[in-house]
Structure formats: structure tokens, C-alpha cells
Amino acid sequence: MKNKQTSAFKVGGLSLAIASILGASALPFSAIAQESEDEVIEEVVATGTRLKGTATAVLQERQNQAFVADILGAEQISRTGDSDAAAALRRVTGLTLVDGKFIYVRGLGERYSSTQLNGMTVPSPDPTRSVVPLDLFPSSIIESLNVQKSFSPNMPGHFGGGNVNIRTKTIPSEFTFQLSGGTGWNTENSNDGYFYSGGGDDWTGRDDGTRGLPSIISSALAESGSEGFEGDSSRTLAETQDILNAFNWDIGPDEKSVDPDFNIGATLGNNYVFDNESVLGFLATIAYSNQWRVTEEQLGNDIGGGQENPRFTKYRDMTSTEQTVTWSGMFNMGYEYNSNHKIELVNMILHDMRDRLRDGSYYDDSETVEGVEEFRRLDIIFEEREMVSSQLKGTHNFLQLGNGVFFDWYAGTSRASRQAPDILEVTFQQFYDDSGALELERLDDTPGTNINRQYQMLDDASDTYGFNVSTPFFGKGYDIEVKAGFDYFEKTRDGNNIDLAIRNFAIDDDLKAGSRIDEIFTEDNIYNPDFYVSSTGSSLFQDNTGEGDKYSAASKLTAGYFMVDAFFNQKFRVSGGARWEEFQQVSIPYVEHSNEFADTIEEIADTIYAEDDILPSLAFTYIPSEETQYRLNISQTVIRPDLRDISSTFFIDPLTEFLVRGSPSLVETELTNVDFRWEWYMSQGNNISVALFYKDMENPIEMVQFDGGEGVPQLLTANGEEGELYGIEFEFLHDLSFVDDSLSNFFISGNMTLSDSEVTIGSDDQHSLFSQQAREAYGGTITATITNDQRRLVGHSEWVANIQMGWDSSNGEHSASLVYNAFGERIIAPGVRGFEDGIENPFHSLDVVYTYYPDFNTTVKFKFQNLLGEDKEIEQEGLLLRRETVGTTISASVQYDF
């Protein structure tokens, strides 16, 4: 925009207008409503540039909340250039991002936080985590992100670090039509990658069936189970050939120069005002993006050699090529009658596809002879994640009843799914001559080495509903609101993993030579009898699907709460109450490739997890002036095990690629939470806050590493004895006019969290809950000694820092931000056998975002991300457990408002 802002409803003026009308006092809504009836407020025009507008627009909401919370608005997200909710939330005080998807609040892992969409619980399409991966939510649909760090009775009792509420965009106040598009490039993409043809619909983010489990195999599995697939004396060579040929072998891979990133989006909305004081409105958004990344990865596995000479006995050095396609659509409709009754319907679909091929050297200490016999490993994973959600909610103000009765309700249904067809892994042997030249490459015939192919499916379905009712009481010197509510949530899950293999030793040595899968498994080779060691093709197939790879699970939560929010003399505020929750959960394994339960009904009944909890909360706020306030919150909450946590079935952790299993006897973690925060709200949106926090945990749920079969590391989800977390948060926002008036168009904002934690596992006590769970998991014996029985919590960073330098031109045509984010080292894989813990190193991110507004309708944005060129690294004993290059991303986008 070319001039100073003059509308109270534009970006820069919004918070200033609110502050002018309401002042800085933290009045509850009921008091504001009563005041508005007594006094008609004339039009307020707030003047100001975009300066800090994006960072101050949500301050008033944070100030008025009774419980400690941090809020990030849509304009703040836009200003920092973050593309999804996960990336945006790392800017919030005390939050760190793990694996690009999951948020750790105050150093507590993602299991210690809960996620809501518009105040409703939704299912997760990720089989390895209990919470929704936040990269699934594009910033284009987000109105604000609310992170509540202290528990209140109207929040879910599953509360540790905090609750993240993703609030989507609502009905606009006027006609809006917006188109946007952009492109980008990553410096790592200058290198060629390796890829394969895939399916014809990959650009849409969906597989066209190319990767699906062939019907001839699914029929054989359904009829004969695992024994039938592996073969018996009745299977002919022709049948074996038909089964092998049914797999997709058009893989290669081929060298590939990747395309630039691009994205497009559109938003359309309007409202219609009728004579009967009613308003009908709608908002529709769609977005699509296609992104490629070429990265270099190193992955260590199975540390050995003793403390004197630690080394990874298995190691990979590879090039990763990944395509990501995401698209989303949202359609909202709302109806409002005389400002007191409003109903809104929110429909949403979120979809993303990840297709990754990794190819590179593989070192095995027991097999590799450098310069003579080496190995190469190729793996592919294609996965689609999707969430479809419909939410209906209403708010009703009955002002004629006493002092007024306020009622809101909600009902929602959501479906989440993950499809990962044909996850493939293959290993090649490479033989070199005396001169060091590659002489022969072929499928690895080391005993036990196969071509592994998995077909994974996960479907979650959830339904939820609830209501809240409140009424105020007024008197001289006091203002009290009494509130009660009810919440219900149920979720069902069906998962299935079919794990098949083709045994390399069953293929003739001469015909399995080559470096490309599609040149080895040609139709001519497959139908050549000489391709097989056995004349009947026996021993070619192996079925690794186990009991419990197919399972059904369900959970149900019924909750009610009562709370009181009271103001006294506009200086003291007391909010508190209690929440009752009844929680039930069960996971039922099936016999592989069947619909038969693997356990008896009695055994299933014994594994039902059921808990009743009453969770109290109290918040006290002292408001000595319009600018400052002090908050003290005390509460008790729980963290319950998820469906995966109580299952004994293994899954692969995507961050370390270790095997992970749960503990059926896992119990909930009980937390006592204490928060204290001082807040100073100055003029023009400048503010400072300092917070202290403490959490005491009984039976904390932690990951503990063990040695598995054949040296494969395993992580066990188990209960420790006790844990604690404590720290201090500091946050500020201020323009630079205090330095010199000429710098009034510049501002600096930032936050810093310093904290520490300690957890005691109890491995030294044979009667501890952990020791009991370890014996259950490993047949009565504990296979390795935990290095540190006392350590920091997994995933906890001792410090987190965010700094933003902002500038807005006086004429409103330009704005720029320099954004820095960093976190301290954190434990990813707890150590065993005397080896230290695997530590993720600090990652320092420096981004620049420049925005140009050539006119009132056009926005041009340039982003430069990860200017420092940092890489993601996890180290153990000074060795690289994992390394991934990130590169610098340069992107440009244009948005036009009609």
C-alpha cells in the first residue's frame, strides 16, 4: 500500500484500533458487551504503517486470556514466509520443530502436546506419532495458531507441554477474490539426483495403481496366508513367474535433473446482509504445490567397537531425490442472526504425497572389503497422507435470560489415511579388480539379503461433539463468569502392513548381474526358466508379515468440566475449576493375512486401557495497571499412551530409522504444572514478558534404546520412574525509535527459552515399572545396559532462540524481515553399552523475506531461506548417526486481490 494505513480493519491498524477501543485492561467478554450497551463508540481511525502490525495484531487476545498462551496470527506467518503450520510454530517462544512435522513445546516431545483444529480433536495420518503432523496444514488456510501452555479445564486433559489449536480462516466481512502463484529453487537441486518413472498421476499427489499390491498376490495371500505366498510343492514355475512379473519393476533408477518448485492458490469469499439483520457468508480456498529436493544423506547404524574405538558397523552414504506434492481445499459457510446467533460449517481436505528414492554406498563391517567387495543400496518410499474434516459449530447469546446466557456447541467428523504402497529396498554387490575399476555389479547374494517390498495402509476415523454454556454475574467490584461444558471424542484405526521379499540367492548369478532393477527383472528374464536356481522357482519368495502387522484399534474419551472466571476491582482475576475425563483404548492384532484375532477375547479384554481422571486447574492474575499483569497457573494433567505405544508390533522411526515397539503395560504420565509470567504491554504494541515454568512428572513415557536381533537398534516405549522440567522464557517486541526517531520504521522482536530437564528411568531397579516392561518386551531378559539411567528428556533442548528484525517503508510500499531461529542440542537416541546418547546438533536458520506492494491489490514476495547453509546432523560418540544437507531456498511469489 502506498500510504499510511487509515482503516481500522487493515493489517497495521487492527491492534491499534482494538487498543484504542478497549484499552489495555483485560476485561472479559461479558463486561465488554455490557459496556457496549451503555455507550455508543464513534468511529475510530487509527493511523500507522505496517510497522509491527503483523506481530501485534494478536497481542490483545493473549493479554485477555486467563491462562498462559502464545498466539501467532496469519500476517505474522506471512511475514516470516513460513509455508505450513509446523514451520510457523517454531517462531513461538519455547517451541522447536522436529523432522519438519512435529512441535516440541518447552522441550517436551510431541506426545506431550495435543493438537486441535478449530477447537476440535482430529485424527493423525501418521502411524508413528500420536499427534497430527503439522506440516499437513498449509499457511494459506490458517487464521491463527494458539499455543496454550498452561492447562485450563476446558482444554483436553492430555496436556504436557501445551495445546496447539489451529484456527482456520473464517467468513470475510466483504467480497474477496485472490489469486497467487510462485516458484522456487534450492541450491542442492543444482546436483542431479536419481529417480524412477512412477505412475502417470504422480503430479496430482496420487498413485494411479502402478505401485499397488498386485491382485494375483493379494488373492494368493487371502487364500493361503503366508505359507501359500512363500510357495509349496504344488506351485508351478509358471505360477511363480506370473507372481514375480506382477510386481512393478519399472524402477531403474535414472539420473534426473529436477524441476523448480511451483505453487498456485485461489481464495473466493463474500457475505450477504439481509433486512432481518442476518448475514450469510462463504469462503473457499484451494492451493497446490509441487516441490523437488536433491539432498546428500549419511546414515549410521549399530554402533560398536567399544568406548576406545567407537564406530558404526553399518553405514550408508547416499543421494536422496524427493518429490512432494501437496494440495488443499477448504469451503466454509456461515450464517449469523442479529449478532447473537451464528452457525458455521467448515469443510476441509488436506493431501500430501512424498516420493523419495535414495541411492548410494552401503558399508557393512562384516561383509565389506574396501576396494575389493563393496555394496550399494537403493530404497524407495512413496506415501500419501490425507485428512478430510467437516465441522459444524454454533454460538448463541441469550441476553434476555438473567445477565445473559452464552451457549456454544460443535460437532465434527474427520477421516485420516496414509497409503504407502510398494516401499522397496534392494542391495547390490560391487566387485572391483586390482586396478580399482568396477568389474561386476549384481544383486547381493549375502545370506539373508533380499529385495524387500512393503505395502502399508492406515485409516483413522473420528467423531467428536461437545458444548459449553456460561453465564455472568455482576456486582460492585466484581465480575464473575461461571462456565461448564462437555466433550466427547472417539477414534477407530485400521492398519495393515504386508511385508514381502524376493530372495536373491534363488536367482541365477549370471542373470542377476546389473545395476538397474528394470534391466534385471525384464519380462524375458522372468519367463526364462534359467533365471531361477530351482527348476520350479521354489524358495524365491519370503513372507515377513507378522502377527499384529494387521490390527484394529479404538479409543474413546468422555469429558466434562466446570470452571469460574472472576474479576475483582479490575485488578485481580481468579480462574479455575476441574475437568473429569474417562478414557478407554484397545488395540487388537490379527493373524497375518486374515480377519482372525491373534488373541482370545479374554486376552483382548485384559489389554483394554481404561482410566478415569479428575484434573484441577487454578490461575491467578494480578493487574496493577493497564500496562502490566502477573500470572500464576497451577494444574494437574496426564499424558496417556497412544495406540502405537501399547502395541508390541515394531515400526520404523522415520528420524533415526531404528525399530520402535510399544509396551502393552504402559501407564499414563501424571504431571504437576506451575507457570508464572510477567507481562508488560506498552504503547504502539511494544511489549516484554518473562515466564518461569516447572513440570513434575510421575511415570514419564520415554524412548529407551536396546540392541535387537542382528545388531539392529531398537527403541522401546516405556515408563521411567520420575522426571522434571523447569526453565525461563523471555519475549519482547519493540520499535527502534528509542534509539533515534529516524529508526521508528524498524522493529526487533524475539524470544529466548533456557531450560533443563532430568528423567530417571529405573533400569537399576529390577522391580521398577521400566524393568517390568523391558522383561515383557524381550522375553524376560534385558539385552543391553542403559548408559545413562538419569539424563535429559528425549527431544529436550536446553535453549531455543528466535530473533526478527523488521522494516516497513514510510510510504507502505516495502517491508522486509530478517528472521533467525535456533535450538540447542537434544537427545534423539538414548545410548546403551556405555556409548553416549545420540544428539541432534543445533541448527541455525537465517531467512530473509522482502515484500513489495506496487499497488493496493498486488503483493510481490521474495524469500531466501537457510542463508547460513546449515545441515541437519545427529551425532553419537563423535560419529554421524545421521546427516542431511538442507541447502538454501530462493523463492518468489505474486498475489493479486481483485
Buried (B, 14 or more C-beta within 10 A) or exposed (E): BEEBBEBBEBBBBBBBBBBBBBEBBBBBEBBEBBEEEEEEEEEEEBEBBBBBBBBBBBBBBBBBBBBBBBBBBBBBBBBBBBBBBBBBBBBBBBBBBBBEBBBBBBBBBBBBBBBBBBBBBBBBBBBBBBBBBBBBBBBBBBEBBBBBBBBBBBBBBBBBBBBBBBBBBBBBEEEBEBBBBBBBBBBBBEBBBBBBBBBEEBEBBBBEEBBBBBEBBBEBBEEBBBEBBBBEEEBEBEBBBBBBBBBBBEBBBBEBEBEBBBBBBBBBBBBEEEEEEBBBBBBBBBBBBBBBBBBBBBBBBBBBBEEEEBBBBBBBBBBBBBBBBBBBBBBBBBBBBEEBBBBBBBBBBBBBBBBBBBBBBBBBBEBBEEEEBBBBBBBBBBBBBBBBBBBBBBBBBBEEEEEBBBBBBBBBBBBBBBBBBBBBBBBBBBEBEEEEEEEBBBBBBBEEBBBBBBBBBBBBBBEBBBBBBBBBBBEEEEBBBBBBBBBBBBBBBBBBBBBBBBBBBBBBEEBBBBBBBBEBBBEEBBBEEEBBBEEBBBBBBBBBBBBBBBBBBBBBBBBBBBBBBBBEEBBBBBBBBBBBBEBBBBBBBBBBBBEEBBBEEEEBEEBEBEBEBEBBBBBBBEBEEEBBBEBBBBBBBBBBBBBBBBBBBBBBBBBBBBBBBBBBBBBBBBBBBBBBBBBBBEEBBBBBBBBBBBBBBBBBBBBBBBBBEEBBBBBBBBBBBBBBBBBBBBBBBBBBBEEEEEEBBBBBBBBBBBBBBBBBBBBEEEEBBBBBBBEBBBEEEBBBBBBBBBBBBBBBBBBBBBBBBBBBBEEBBBBBBBBBBBBBBBBBBBBBBBBBBBBBBBBBBBBBBBBBBEEEEEBBBBBBBBBEEBBBBBBBBEBBBBBBBBBBBBBBBBBBBE
